[in-house]
């Protein structure tokens, strides 16, 4: 029987690395976006690329597409590193409005149906 915690403090997840199913480093968690109306985490904001924090591309990933690997203290996502380079992203100083149209674009890219 698998034993795991189903509640984690949000602050403990910030900075955690994200890998794909091939165990390639994809990025790290920068923020968690919580839907106030639904009372749940909707998206994880990840950083990808850059050097020493400069030139990082930020992008939102539907929370349900990430899986916690508690043993390795990371998140796993089923996305190819090359495909991720095409993900809708944003600059850390210019966040999107996160409107329903924006959410639909993100969900479509990750083939996620809320």
Gaussian input, Z-matrix of N, CA and C with variables (Angstrom, degrees):
# hf/3-21g

backbone

0 1
 N
 C     1     B1
 C     2     B2     1     A1
 N     3     B3     2     A2     1     D1
 C     4     B4     3     A3     2     D2
 C     5     B5     4     A4     3     D3
 N     6     B6     5     A5     4     D4
 C     7     B7     6     A6     5     D5
 C     8     B8     7     A7     6     D6
 N     9     B9     8     A8     7     D7
 C    10    B10     9     A9     8     D8
 C    11    B11    10    A10     9     D9
 N    12    B12    11    A11    10    D10
 C    13    B13    12    A12    11    D11
 C    14    B14    13    A13    12    D12
 N    15    B15    14    A14    13    D13
 C    16    B16    15    A15    14    D14
 C    17    B17    16    A16    15    D15
 N    18    B18    17    A17    16    D16
 C    19    B19    18    A18    17    D17
 C    20    B20    19    A19    18    D18
 N    21    B21    20    A20    19    D19
 C    22    B22    21    A21    20    D20
 C    23    B23    22    A22    21    D21
 N    24    B24    23    A23    22    D22
 C    25    B25    24    A24    23    D23
 C    26    B26    25    A25    24    D24
 N    27    B27    26    A26    25    D25
 C    28    B28    27    A27    26    D26
 C    29    B29    28    A28    27    D27
 N    30    B30    29    A29    28    D28
 C    31    B31    30    A30    29    D29
 C    32    B32    31    A31    30    D30
 N    33    B33    32    A32    31    D31
 C    34    B34    33    A33    32    D32
 C    35    B35    34    A34    33    D33
 N    36    B36    35    A35    34    D34
 C    37    B37    36    A36    35    D35
 C    38    B38    37    A37    36    D36
 N    39    B39    38    A38    37    D37
 C    40    B40    39    A39    38    D38
 C    41    B41    40    A40    39    D39
 N    42    B42    41    A41    40    D40
 C    43    B43    42    A42    41    D41
 C    44    B44    43    A43    42    D42
 N    45    B45    44    A44    43    D43
 C    46    B46    45    A45    44    D44
 C    47    B47    46    A46    45    D45
 N    48    B48    47    A47    46    D46
 C    49    B49    48    A48    47    D47
 C    50    B50    49    A49    48    D48
 N    51    B51    50    A50    49    D49
 C    52    B52    51    A51    50    D50
 C    53    B53    52    A52    51    D51
 N    54    B54    53    A53    52    D52
 C    55    B55    54    A54    53    D53
 C    56    B56    55    A55    54    D54
 N    57    B57    56    A56    55    D55
 C    58    B58    57    A57    56    D56
 C    59    B59    58    A58    57    D57
 N    60    B60    59    A59    58    D58
 C    61    B61    60    A60    59    D59
 C    62    B62    61    A61    60    D60
 N    63    B63    62    A62    61    D61
 C    64    B64    63    A63    62    D62
 C    65    B65    64    A64    63    D63
 N    66    B66    65    A65    64    D64
 C    67    B67    66    A66    65    D65
 C    68    B68    67    A67    66    D66
 N    69    B69    68    A68    67    D67
 C    70    B70    69    A69    68    D68
 C    71    B71    70    A70    69    D69
 N    72    B72    71    A71    70    D70
 C    73    B73    72    A72    71    D71
 C    74    B74    73    A73    72    D72
 N    75    B75    74    A74    73    D73
 C    76    B76    75    A75    74    D74
 C    77    B77    76    A76    75    D75
 N    78    B78    77    A77    76    D76
 C    79    B79    78    A78    77    D77
 C    80    B80    79    A79    78    D78
 N    81    B81    80    A80    79    D79
 C    82    B82    81    A81    80    D80
 C    83    B83    82    A82    81    D81
 N    84    B84    83    A83    82    D82
 C    85    B85    84    A84    83    D83
 C    86    B86    85    A85    84    D84
 N    87    B87    86    A86    85    D85
 C    88    B88    87    A87    86    D86
 C    89    B89    88    A88    87    D87
 N    90    B90    89    A89    88    D88
 C    91    B91    90    A90    89    D89
 C    92    B92    91    A91    90    D90
 N    93    B93    92    A92    91    D91
 C    94    B94    93    A93    92    D92
 C    95    B95    94    A94    93    D93
 N    96    B96    95    A95    94    D94
 C    97    B97    96    A96    95    D95
 C    98    B98    97    A97    96    D96
 N    99    B99    98    A98    97    D97
 C   100   B100    99    A99    98    D98
 C   101   B101   100   A100    99    D99
 N   102   B102   101   A101   100   D100
 C   103   B103   102   A102   101   D101
 C   104   B104   103   A103   102   D102
 N   105   B105   104   A104   103   D103
 C   106   B106   105   A105   104   D104
 C   107   B107   106   A106   105   D105
 N   108   B108   107   A107   106   D106
 C   109   B109   108   A108   107   D107
 C   110   B110   109   A109   108   D108
 N   111   B111   110   A110   109   D109
 C   112   B112   111   A111   110   D110
 C   113   B113   112   A112   111   D111
 N   114   B114   113   A113   112   D112
 C   115   B115   114   A114   113   D113
 C   116   B116   115   A115   114   D114
 N   117   B117   116   A116   115   D115
 C   118   B118   117   A117   116   D116
 C   119   B119   118   A118   117   D117
 N   120   B120   119   A119   118   D118
 C   121   B121   120   A120   119   D119
 C   122   B122   121   A121   120   D120
 N   123   B123   122   A122   121   D121
 C   124   B124   123   A123   122   D122
 C   125   B125   124   A124   123   D123
 N   126   B126   125   A125   124   D124
 C   127   B127   126   A126   125   D125
 C   128   B128   127   A127   126   D126
 N   129   B129   128   A128   127   D127
 C   130   B130   129   A129   128   D128
 C   131   B131   130   A130   129   D129
 N   132   B132   131   A131   130   D130
 C   133   B133   132   A132   131   D131
 C   134   B134   133   A133   132   D132
 N   135   B135   134   A134   133   D133
 C   136   B136   135   A135   134   D134
 C   137   B137   136   A136   135   D135
 N   138   B138   137   A137   136   D136
 C   139   B139   138   A138   137   D137
 C   140   B140   139   A139   138   D138
 N   141   B141   140   A140   139   D139
 C   142   B142   141   A141   140   D140
 C   143   B143   142   A142   141   D141
 N   144   B144   143   A143   142   D142
 C   145   B145   144   A144   143   D143
 C   146   B146   145   A145   144   D144
 N   147   B147   146   A146   145   D145
 C   148   B148   147   A147   146   D146
 C   149   B149   148   A148   147   D147
 N   150   B150   149   A149   148   D148
 C   151   B151   150   A150   149   D149
 C   152   B152   151   A151   150   D150
 N   153   B153   152   A152   151   D151
 C   154   B154   153   A153   152   D152
 C   155   B155   154   A154   153   D153
 N   156   B156   155   A155   154   D154
 C   157   B157   156   A156   155   D155
 C   158   B158   157   A157   156   D156
 N   159   B159   158   A158   157   D157
 C   160   B160   159   A159   158   D158
 C   161   B161   160   A160   159   D159
 N   162   B162   161   A161   160   D160
 C   163   B163   162   A162   161   D161
 C   164   B164   163   A163   162   D162
 N   165   B165   164   A164   163   D163
 C   166   B166   165   A165   164   D164
 C   167   B167   166   A166   165   D165
 N   168   B168   167   A167   166   D166
 C   169   B169   168   A168   167   D167
 C   170   B170   169   A169   168   D168
 N   171   B171   170   A170   169   D169
 C   172   B172   171   A171   170   D170
 C   173   B173   172   A172   171   D171
 N   174   B174   173   A173   172   D172
 C   175   B175   174   A174   173   D173
 C   176   B176   175   A175   174   D174
 N   177   B177   176   A176   175   D175
 C   178   B178   177   A177   176   D176
 C   179   B179   178   A178   177   D177
 N   180   B180   179   A179   178   D178
 C   181   B181   180   A180   179   D179
 C   182   B182   181   A181   180   D180
 N   183   B183   182   A182   181   D181
 C   184   B184   183   A183   182   D182
 C   185   B185   184   A184   183   D183
 N   186   B186   185   A185   184   D184
 C   187   B187   186   A186   185   D185
 C   188   B188   187   A187   186   D186
 N   189   B189   188   A188   187   D187
 C   190   B190   189   A189   188   D188
 C   191   B191   190   A190   189   D189
 N   192   B192   191   A191   190   D190
 C   193   B193   192   A192   191   D191
 C   194   B194   193   A193   192   D192
 N   195   B195   194   A194   193   D193
 C   196   B196   195   A195   194   D194
 C   197   B197   196   A196   195   D195
 N   198   B198   197   A197   196   D196
 C   199   B199   198   A198   197   D197
 C   200   B200   199   A199   198   D198
 N   201   B201   200   A200   199   D199
 C   202   B202   201   A201   200   D200
 C   203   B203   202   A202   201   D201
 N   204   B204   203   A203   202   D202
 C   205   B205   204   A204   203   D203
 C   206   B206   205   A205   204   D204
 N   207   B207   206   A206   205   D205
 C   208   B208   207   A207   206   D206
 C   209   B209   208   A208   207   D207
 N   210   B210   209   A209   208   D208
 C   211   B211   210   A210   209   D209
 C   212   B212   211   A211   210   D210
 N   213   B213   212   A212   211   D211
 C   214   B214   213   A213   212   D212
 C   215   B215   214   A214   213   D213
 N   216   B216   215   A215   214   D214
 C   217   B217   216   A216   215   D215
 C   218   B218   217   A217   216   D216
 N   219   B219   218   A218   217   D217
 C   220   B220   219   A219   218   D218
 C   221   B221   220   A220   219   D219
 N   222   B222   221   A221   220   D220
 C   223   B223   222   A222   221   D221
 C   224   B224   223   A223   222   D222
 N   225   B225   224   A224   223   D223
 C   226   B226   225   A225   224   D224
 C   227   B227   226   A226   225   D225
 N   228   B228   227   A227   226   D226
 C   229   B229   228   A228   227   D227
 C   230   B230   229   A229   228   D228
 N   231   B231   230   A230   229   D229
 C   232   B232   231   A231   230   D230
 C   233   B233   232   A232   231   D231
 N   234   B234   233   A233   232   D232
 C   235   B235   234   A234   233   D233
 C   236   B236   235   A235   234   D234
 N   237   B237   236   A236   235   D235
 C   238   B238   237   A237   236   D236
 C   239   B239   238   A238   237   D237
 N   240   B240   239   A239   238   D238
 C   241   B241   240   A240   239   D239
 C   242   B242   241   A241   240   D240
 N   243   B243   242   A242   241   D241
 C   244   B244   243   A243   242   D242
 C   245   B245   244   A244   243   D243
 N   246   B246   245   A245   244   D244
 C   247   B247   246   A246   245   D245
 C   248   B248   247   A247   246   D246
 N   249   B249   248   A248   247   D247
 C   250   B250   249   A249   248   D248
 C   251   B251   250   A250   249   D249
 N   252   B252   251   A251   250   D250
 C   253   B253   252   A252   251   D251
 C   254   B254   253   A253   252   D252
 N   255   B255   254   A254   253   D253
 C   256   B256   255   A255   254   D254
 C   257   B257   256   A256   255   D255
 N   258   B258   257   A257   256   D256
 C   259   B259   258   A258   257   D257
 C   260   B260   259   A259   258   D258
 N   261   B261   260   A260   259   D259
 C   262   B262   261   A261   260   D260
 C   263   B263   262   A262   261   D261
 N   264   B264   263   A263   262   D262
 C   265   B265   264   A264   263   D263
 C   266   B266   265   A265   264   D264
 N   267   B267   266   A266   265   D265
 C   268   B268   267   A267   266   D266
 C   269   B269   268   A268   267   D267
 N   270   B270   269   A269   268   D268
 C   271   B271   270   A270   269   D269
 C   272   B272   271   A271   270   D270
 N   273   B273   272   A272   271   D271
 C   274   B274   273   A273   272   D272
 C   275   B275   274   A274   273   D273
 N   276   B276   275   A275   274   D274
 C   277   B277   276   A276   275   D275
 C   278   B278   277   A277   276   D276
 N   279   B279   278   A278   277   D277
 C   280   B280   279   A279   278   D278
 C   281   B281   280   A280   279   D279
 N   282   B282   281   A281   280   D280
 C   283   B283   282   A282   281   D281
 C   284   B284   283   A283   282   D282
 N   285   B285   284   A284   283   D283
 C   286   B286   285   A285   284   D284
 C   287   B287   286   A286   285   D285
 N   288   B288   287   A287   286   D286
 C   289   B289   288   A288   287   D287
 C   290   B290   289   A289   288   D288
 N   291   B291   290   A290   289   D289
 C   292   B292   291   A291   290   D290
 C   293   B293   292   A292   291   D291
 N   294   B294   293   A293   292   D292
 C   295   B295   294   A294   293   D293
 C   296   B296   295   A295   294   D294
 N   297   B297   296   A296   295   D295
 C   298   B298   297   A297   296   D296
 C   299   B299   298   A298   297   D297
 N   300   B300   299   A299   298   D298
 C   301   B301   300   A300   299   D299
 C   302   B302   301   A301   300   D300
 N   303   B303   302   A302   301   D301
 C   304   B304   303   A303   302   D302
 C   305   B305   304   A304   303   D303
 N   306   B306   305   A305   304   D304
 C   307   B307   306   A306   305   D305
 C   308   B308   307   A307   306   D306
 N   309   B309   308   A308   307   D307
 C   310   B310   309   A309   308   D308
 C   311   B311   310   A310   309   D309
 N   312   B312   311   A311   310   D310
 C   313   B313   312   A312   311   D311
 C   314   B314   313   A313   312   D312
 N   315   B315   314   A314   313   D313
 C   316   B316   315   A315   314   D314
 C   317   B317   316   A316   315   D315
 N   318   B318   317   A317   316   D316
 C   319   B319   318   A318   317   D317
 C   320   B320   319   A319   318   D318
 N   321   B321   320   A320   319   D319
 C   322   B322   321   A321   320   D320
 C   323   B323   322   A322   321   D321
 N   324   B324   323   A323   322   D322
 C   325   B325   324   A324   323   D323
 C   326   B326   325   A325   324   D324
 N   327   B327   326   A326   325   D325
 C   328   B328   327   A327   326   D326
 C   329   B329   328   A328   327   D327
 N   330   B330   329   A329   328   D328
 C   331   B331   330   A330   329   D329
 C   332   B332   331   A331   330   D330
 N   333   B333   332   A332   331   D331
 C   334   B334   333   A333   332   D332
 C   335   B335   334   A334   333   D333
 N   336   B336   335   A335   334   D334
 C   337   B337   336   A336   335   D335
 C   338   B338   337   A337   336   D336
 N   339   B339   338   A338   337   D337
 C   340   B340   339   A339   338   D338
 C   341   B341   340   A340   339   D339

   B1=1.4460
   B2=1.5295
   B3=1.3257
   B4=1.4570
   B5=1.5234
   B6=1.3103
   B7=1.4509
   B8=1.5292
   B9=1.3052
   B10=1.4572
   B11=1.5203
   B12=1.3080
   B13=1.4573
   B14=1.5199
   B15=1.3147
   B16=1.4603
   B17=1.5238
   B18=1.3188
   B19=1.4556
   B20=1.5166
   B21=1.3172
   B22=1.4557
   B23=1.5166
   B24=1.3010
   B25=1.4577
   B26=1.5204
   B27=1.3228
   B28=1.4661
   B29=1.5185
   B30=1.3124
   B31=1.4572
   B32=1.5231
   B33=1.3272
   B34=1.4688
   B35=1.5248
   B36=1.3285
   B37=1.4672
   B38=1.5278
   B39=1.3281
   B40=1.4637
   B41=1.5294
   B42=1.3200
   B43=1.4577
   B44=1.5132
   B45=1.3387
   B46=1.4634
   B47=1.5208
   B48=1.3112
   B49=1.4559
   B50=1.5254
   B51=1.3257
   B52=1.4624
   B53=1.5162
   B54=1.3272
   B55=1.4557
   B56=1.5199
   B57=1.3266
   B58=1.4577
   B59=1.5303
   B60=1.3158
   B61=1.4589
   B62=1.5322
   B63=1.3304
   B64=1.4616
   B65=1.5297
   B66=1.3491
   B67=1.4611
   B68=1.5259
   B69=1.3387
   B70=1.4638
   B71=1.5207
   B72=1.3208
   B73=1.4606
   B74=1.5218
   B75=1.3212
   B76=1.4629
   B77=1.5247
   B78=1.3088
   B79=1.4553
   B80=1.5047
   B81=1.3274
   B82=1.4638
   B83=1.5214
   B84=1.3129
   B85=1.4551
   B86=1.5311
   B87=1.3361
   B88=1.4667
   B89=1.5288
   B90=1.3176
   B91=1.4679
   B92=1.5149
   B93=1.3151
   B94=1.4551
   B95=1.5195
   B96=1.3208
   B97=1.4575
   B98=1.5270
   B99=1.3181
   B100=1.4571
   B101=1.5239
   B102=1.3166
   B103=1.4581
   B104=1.5227
   B105=1.3059
   B106=1.4548
   B107=1.5270
   B108=1.3371
   B109=1.4638
   B110=1.5250
   B111=1.3350
   B112=1.4660
   B113=1.5190
   B114=1.3287
   B115=1.4550
   B116=1.5146
   B117=1.3453
   B118=1.4684
   B119=1.5175
   B120=1.3235
   B121=1.4591
   B122=1.5281
   B123=1.3183
   B124=1.4611
   B125=1.5189
   B126=1.3398
   B127=1.4617
   B128=1.5153
   B129=1.3145
   B130=1.4586
   B131=1.5167
   B132=1.3132
   B133=1.4584
   B134=1.5242
   B135=1.3295
   B136=1.4552
   B137=1.5116
   B138=1.3179
   B139=1.4679
   B140=1.5162
   B141=1.3120
   B142=1.4591
   B143=1.5094
   B144=1.3172
   B145=1.4650
   B146=1.5033
   B147=1.3072
   B148=1.4578
   B149=1.5142
   B150=1.3147
   B151=1.4572
   B152=1.5193
   B153=1.3205
   B154=1.4662
   B155=1.5310
   B156=1.3421
   B157=1.4577
   B158=1.5134
   B159=1.3406
   B160=1.4627
   B161=1.5240
   B162=1.3140
   B163=1.4588
   B164=1.5132
   B165=1.3277
   B166=1.4560
   B167=1.5244
   B168=1.3038
   B169=1.4512
   B170=1.5232
   B171=1.3208
   B172=1.4570
   B173=1.5170
   B174=1.3018
   B175=1.4477
   B176=1.5104
   B177=1.3223
   B178=1.4571
   B179=1.5196
   B180=1.2996
   B181=1.4621
   B182=1.5239
   B183=1.3337
   B184=1.4624
   B185=1.5349
   B186=1.3038
   B187=1.4562
   B188=1.5284
   B189=1.3167
   B190=1.4649
   B191=1.5286
   B192=1.3367
   B193=1.4685
   B194=1.5237
   B195=1.3228
   B196=1.4638
   B197=1.5266
   B198=1.3163
   B199=1.4618
   B200=1.5188
   B201=1.3147
   B202=1.4593
   B203=1.5256
   B204=1.3266
   B205=1.4599
   B206=1.5219
   B207=1.3245
   B208=1.4577
   B209=1.5249
   B210=1.3156
   B211=1.4699
   B212=1.5283
   B213=1.3403
   B214=1.4587
   B215=1.5281
   B216=1.3347
   B217=1.4668
   B218=1.5229
   B219=1.3311
   B220=1.4596
   B221=1.5234
   B222=1.3166
   B223=1.4506
   B224=1.5155
   B225=1.3242
   B226=1.4556
   B227=1.5198
   B228=1.3374
   B229=1.4591
   B230=1.5240
   B231=1.3082
   B232=1.4610
   B233=1.5303
   B234=1.3300
   B235=1.4632
   B236=1.5279
   B237=1.3028
   B238=1.4576
   B239=1.5277
   B240=1.3109
   B241=1.4711
   B242=1.5316
   B243=1.3092
   B244=1.4694
   B245=1.5267
   B246=1.3242
   B247=1.4673
   B248=1.5252
   B249=1.3073
   B250=1.4539
   B251=1.5263
   B252=1.3139
   B253=1.4684
   B254=1.5279
   B255=1.3399
   B256=1.4621
   B257=1.5284
   B258=1.3240
   B259=1.4596
   B260=1.5249
   B261=1.3276
   B262=1.4605
   B263=1.5262
   B264=1.2918
   B265=1.4573
   B266=1.5031
   B267=1.3122
   B268=1.4541
   B269=1.5230
   B270=1.2991
   B271=1.4595
   B272=1.5296
   B273=1.3263
   B274=1.4622
   B275=1.5268
   B276=1.3271
   B277=1.4616
   B278=1.5262
   B279=1.3254
   B280=1.4721
   B281=1.5275
   B282=1.3175
   B283=1.4614
   B284=1.5306
   B285=1.3254
   B286=1.4714
   B287=1.5302
   B288=1.3260
   B289=1.4629
   B290=1.5261
   B291=1.3316
   B292=1.4648
   B293=1.5289
   B294=1.3268
   B295=1.4600
   B296=1.5381
   B297=1.3256
   B298=1.4668
   B299=1.5369
   B300=1.3327
   B301=1.4682
   B302=1.5315
   B303=1.3074
   B304=1.4623
   B305=1.5318
   B306=1.3233
   B307=1.4656
   B308=1.5287
   B309=1.3338
   B310=1.4656
   B311=1.5272
   B312=1.3401
   B313=1.4664
   B314=1.5338
   B315=1.3144
   B316=1.4712
   B317=1.5273
   B318=1.3147
   B319=1.4562
   B320=1.5182
   B321=1.3324
   B322=1.4631
   B323=1.5229
   B324=1.3192
   B325=1.4660
   B326=1.5270
   B327=1.3182
   B328=1.4734
   B329=1.5328
   B330=1.3308
   B331=1.4648
   B332=1.5338
   B333=1.3221
   B334=1.4526
   B335=1.5283
   B336=1.3155
   B337=1.4607
   B338=1.5161
   B339=1.3463
   B340=1.4844
   B341=1.5132
   A1=108.92
   A2=115.55
   A3=121.71
   A4=109.85
   A5=115.38
   A6=120.64
   A7=108.86
   A8=117.47
   A9=121.27
   A10=109.12
   A11=114.06
   A12=119.33
   A13=107.93
   A14=117.02
   A15=118.77
   A16=112.13
   A17=117.47
   A18=121.94
   A19=108.52
   A20=116.20
   A21=122.34
   A22=108.58
   A23=117.59
   A24=121.54
   A25=108.93
   A26=117.09
   A27=121.52
   A28=111.56
   A29=117.44
   A30=121.04
   A31=113.56
   A32=116.40
   A33=119.12
   A34=112.07
   A35=116.94
   A36=120.87
   A37=112.40
   A38=117.14
   A39=121.17
   A40=108.30
   A41=115.24
   A42=120.90
   A43=113.75
   A44=117.88
   A45=119.97
   A46=110.28
   A47=116.01
   A48=120.01
   A49=110.12
   A50=113.60
   A51=121.84
   A52=106.70
   A53=115.81
   A54=121.84
   A55=108.80
   A56=116.02
   A57=118.52
   A58=108.58
   A59=116.80
   A60=120.26
   A61=112.70
   A62=116.93
   A63=121.16
   A64=110.76
   A65=116.40
   A66=124.86
   A67=113.05
   A68=116.71
   A69=121.29
   A70=108.01
   A71=116.87
   A72=121.05
   A73=109.24
   A74=115.81
   A75=122.08
   A76=110.59
   A77=117.44
   A78=121.30
   A79=110.28
   A80=115.05
   A81=119.43
   A82=109.49
   A83=115.23
   A84=122.17
   A85=109.12
   A86=115.53
   A87=121.19
   A88=111.63
   A89=116.39
   A90=121.71
   A91=109.73
   A92=115.73
   A93=122.73
   A94=107.15
   A95=116.32
   A96=121.66
   A97=108.36
   A98=115.05
   A99=121.63
   A100=109.96
   A101=115.47
   A102=121.20
   A103=107.70
   A104=116.15
   A105=120.60
   A106=109.83
   A107=117.05
   A108=121.01
   A109=112.36
   A110=116.18
   A111=120.24
   A112=113.26
   A113=117.25
   A114=120.38
   A115=114.16
   A116=116.15
   A117=119.57
   A118=109.88
   A119=115.33
   A120=120.03
   A121=107.30
   A122=116.92
   A123=121.40
   A124=111.75
   A125=116.41
   A126=120.79
   A127=110.40
   A128=114.77
   A129=121.27
   A130=105.67
   A131=117.30
   A132=121.19
   A133=106.90
   A134=115.32
   A135=121.31
   A136=109.93
   A137=115.27
   A138=119.90
   A139=106.85
   A140=114.53
   A141=120.83
   A142=108.15
   A143=116.20
   A144=120.55
   A145=112.50
   A146=114.81
   A147=120.71
   A148=112.12
   A149=114.14
   A150=121.77
   A151=108.25
   A152=116.73
   A153=122.84
   A154=112.18
   A155=115.77
   A156=119.84
   A157=115.42
   A158=117.67
   A159=120.68
   A160=109.28
   A161=115.87
   A162=120.24
   A163=113.97
   A164=117.15
   A165=119.43
   A166=110.10
   A167=114.75
   A168=121.19
   A169=105.89
   A170=116.92
   A171=121.55
   A172=107.52
   A173=116.54
   A174=119.93
   A175=109.55
   A176=114.38
   A177=121.46
   A178=109.11
   A179=114.61
   A180=121.84
   A181=107.07
   A182=117.94
   A183=118.63
   A184=110.09
   A185=116.14
   A186=122.05
   A187=111.71
   A188=117.13
   A189=121.04
   A190=113.17
   A191=118.03
   A192=119.49
   A193=112.01
   A194=116.89
   A195=121.89
   A196=110.23
   A197=115.62
   A198=121.47
   A199=108.07
   A200=116.48
   A201=121.21
   A202=108.98
   A203=115.46
   A204=122.22
   A205=105.01
   A206=115.36
   A207=120.38
   A208=111.86
   A209=116.95
   A210=120.65
   A211=111.03
   A212=117.01
   A213=121.99
   A214=112.99
   A215=116.09
   A216=122.66
   A217=112.24
   A218=114.25
   A219=119.99
   A220=109.12
   A221=114.70
   A222=121.98
   A223=108.24
   A224=116.12
   A225=122.07
   A226=107.44
   A227=114.70
   A228=120.63
   A229=108.02
   A230=115.56
   A231=120.69
   A232=108.95
   A233=115.22
   A234=120.67
   A235=108.14
   A236=115.43
   A237=121.90
   A238=109.60
   A239=116.12
   A240=121.17
   A241=111.23
   A242=118.56
   A243=121.81
   A244=111.25
   A245=117.10
   A246=120.09
   A247=109.88
   A248=116.53
   A249=120.42
   A250=111.79
   A251=117.04
   A252=120.58
   A253=111.71
   A254=116.75
   A255=122.11
   A256=112.69
   A257=116.88
   A258=120.79
   A259=110.89
   A260=117.14
   A261=119.80
   A262=108.16
   A263=116.42
   A264=120.04
   A265=111.90
   A266=114.45
   A267=119.84
   A268=109.39
   A269=114.55
   A270=123.34
   A271=108.02
   A272=117.52
   A273=120.11
   A274=113.15
   A275=117.65
   A276=121.20
   A277=112.97
   A278=117.72
   A279=122.06
   A280=109.50
   A281=115.69
   A282=121.23
   A283=110.33
   A284=117.17
   A285=120.51
   A286=110.29
   A287=115.68
   A288=120.31
   A289=112.97
   A290=117.28
   A291=123.49
   A292=111.68
   A293=114.64
   A294=121.87
   A295=109.55
   A296=117.41
   A297=119.75
   A298=112.33
   A299=117.69
   A300=120.43
   A301=110.15
   A302=116.24
   A303=121.19
   A304=109.73
   A305=116.85
   A306=121.43
   A307=110.92
   A308=116.72
   A309=120.31
   A310=110.77
   A311=117.18
   A312=120.90
   A313=110.70
   A314=116.64
   A315=121.58
   A316=109.96
   A317=116.65
   A318=120.65
   A319=111.93
   A320=117.27
   A321=121.26
   A322=110.79
   A323=117.47
   A324=120.28
   A325=111.04
   A326=116.66
   A327=120.33
   A328=112.82
   A329=116.40
   A330=122.25
   A331=110.78
   A332=113.87
   A333=121.18
   A334=109.16
   A335=115.83
   A336=121.57
   A337=108.68
   A338=115.91
   A339=117.91
   A340=112.26
   D1=130.54
   D2=-179.60
   D3=-76.50
   D4=132.10
   D5=178.04
   D6=-114.42
   D7=127.12
   D8=177.55
   D9=-154.82
   D10=160.60
   D11=176.96
   D12=-86.81
   D13=139.51
   D14=178.14
   D15=-105.72
   D16=3.65
   D17=174.10
   D18=-130.00
   D19=126.65
   D20=178.33
   D21=-131.32
   D22=143.27
   D23=176.94
   D24=-69.67
   D25=131.62
   D26=-177.53
   D27=-55.80
   D28=-40.52
   D29=-178.45
   D30=-61.49
   D31=-26.48
   D32=179.89
   D33=-77.12
   D34=-13.35
   D35=-177.73
   D36=-93.64
   D37=-22.54
   D38=180.00
   D39=-64.90
   D40=129.02
   D41=-178.82
   D42=93.27
   D43=-10.14
   D44=178.35
   D45=-65.66
   D46=143.30
   D47=179.77
   D48=-77.42
   D49=156.72
   D50=176.99
   D51=-122.49
   D52=131.99
   D53=177.77
   D54=-124.92
   D55=160.39
   D56=173.81
   D57=-92.39
   D58=-176.70
   D59=-176.24
   D60=-69.70
   D61=-13.41
   D62=175.10
   D63=-91.43
   D64=7.38
   D65=-179.06
   D66=65.00
   D67=26.19
   D68=174.67
   D69=-86.33
   D70=136.42
   D71=177.89
   D72=-63.93
   D73=129.57
   D74=-179.03
   D75=-108.04
   D76=-39.92
   D77=-177.82
   D78=171.13
   D79=-155.57
   D80=177.00
   D81=-145.06
   D82=155.65
   D83=-179.31
   D84=-76.14
   D85=126.71
   D86=178.88
   D87=-103.98
   D88=-38.49
   D89=-177.46
   D90=-152.46
   D91=160.80
   D92=170.67
   D93=-118.54
   D94=128.97
   D95=-178.36
   D96=-101.75
   D97=121.00
   D98=-174.95
   D99=-105.52
   D100=130.05
   D101=174.72
   D102=-78.25
   D103=113.71
   D104=-179.39
   D105=-66.02
   D106=-39.49
   D107=-179.29
   D108=-65.04
   D109=-38.86
   D110=-175.93
   D111=-96.36
   D112=-14.97
   D113=178.41
   D114=67.32
   D115=39.01
   D116=-179.79
   D117=-150.72
   D118=162.95
   D119=174.77
   D120=-72.16
   D121=128.10
   D122=178.80
   D123=-100.77
   D124=-42.31
   D125=-176.01
   D126=-139.33
   D127=149.25
   D128=167.43
   D129=-105.34
   D130=132.76
   D131=175.21
   D132=-93.65
   D133=121.84
   D134=-179.33
   D135=-111.27
   D136=153.04
   D137=170.98
   D138=-106.31
   D139=149.80
   D140=-178.15
   D141=-148.06
   D142=128.85
   D143=176.61
   D144=84.67
   D145=-172.27
   D146=179.36
   D147=84.69
   D148=175.85
   D149=179.91
   D150=-138.46
   D151=122.28
   D152=-179.22
   D153=55.10
   D154=35.83
   D155=177.51
   D156=86.30
   D157=-3.65
   D158=179.45
   D159=-99.26
   D160=134.93
   D161=178.10
   D162=80.27
   D163=8.45
   D164=178.71
   D165=-64.80
   D166=138.84
   D167=171.03
   D168=-96.39
   D169=129.54
   D170=175.06
   D171=-100.42
   D172=145.72
   D173=174.29
   D174=-153.86
   D175=149.78
   D176=-179.14
   D177=-94.02
   D178=137.62
   D179=179.24
   D180=-122.92
   D181=129.97
   D182=177.17
   D183=-54.11
   D184=129.77
   D185=-176.14
   D186=-52.94
   D187=-40.28
   D188=-176.36
   D189=-67.82
   D190=-12.05
   D191=178.70
   D192=-87.50
   D193=-6.47
   D194=179.14
   D195=-101.25
   D196=145.12
   D197=176.20
   D198=-125.24
   D199=133.86
   D200=179.80
   D201=-80.49
   D202=127.05
   D203=171.79
   D204=-105.47
   D205=88.39
   D206=-173.43
   D207=-64.79
   D208=-34.26
   D209=-179.61
   D210=-61.23
   D211=-44.01
   D212=-178.69
   D213=-95.59
   D214=2.79
   D215=178.52
   D216=51.38
   D217=55.17
   D218=177.92
   D219=-152.53
   D220=173.95
   D221=173.67
   D222=-106.89
   D223=149.91
   D224=177.60
   D225=-122.13
   D226=135.28
   D227=177.22
   D228=-131.54
   D229=145.07
   D230=-179.92
   D231=-92.81
   D232=76.93
   D233=177.00
   D234=-147.03
   D235=137.28
   D236=178.66
   D237=-71.51
   D238=141.38
   D239=-178.48
   D240=-57.96
   D241=-39.20
   D242=179.59
   D243=-67.82
   D244=-38.92
   D245=179.07
   D246=-65.89
   D247=-36.50
   D248=-179.17
   D249=-60.39
   D250=-29.47
   D251=178.42
   D252=-63.26
   D253=-20.48
   D254=179.66
   D255=-96.25
   D256=-0.27
   D257=-176.74
   D258=-64.81
   D259=144.90
   D260=174.56
   D261=-61.76
   D262=124.18
   D263=-176.82
   D264=-133.44
   D265=-176.59
   D266=-179.94
   D267=-154.99
   D268=161.63
   D269=178.46
   D270=-80.41
   D271=144.81
   D272=-177.08
   D273=-62.75
   D274=-19.15
   D275=178.18
   D276=-97.66
   D277=-1.94
   D278=-178.39
   D279=-137.58
   D280=80.09
   D281=-177.84
   D282=-76.38
   D283=147.02
   D284=177.86
   D285=-71.38
   D286=166.68
   D287=-179.71
   D288=-75.46
   D289=-12.39
   D290=178.35
   D291=57.39
   D292=38.28
   D293=177.92
   D294=-72.15
   D295=170.68
   D296=176.31
   D297=-58.18
   D298=-34.14
   D299=178.64
   D300=-67.16
   D301=-41.14
   D302=176.87
   D303=-62.02
   D304=-46.51
   D305=180.00
   D306=-59.86
   D307=-40.39
   D308=179.45
   D309=-62.90
   D310=-39.80
   D311=178.49
   D312=-63.62
   D313=-44.37
   D314=179.55
   D315=-63.65
   D316=-48.94
   D317=-178.90
   D318=-61.16
   D319=-39.27
   D320=178.23
   D321=-65.07
   D322=-43.26
   D323=-179.55
   D324=-59.33
   D325=-42.96
   D326=-177.59
   D327=-89.73
   D328=6.22
   D329=179.65
   D330=54.27
   D331=46.07
   D332=-177.23
   D333=-112.48
   D334=130.82
   D335=175.68
   D336=-110.20
   D337=113.19
   D338=-178.62
   D339=-67.79

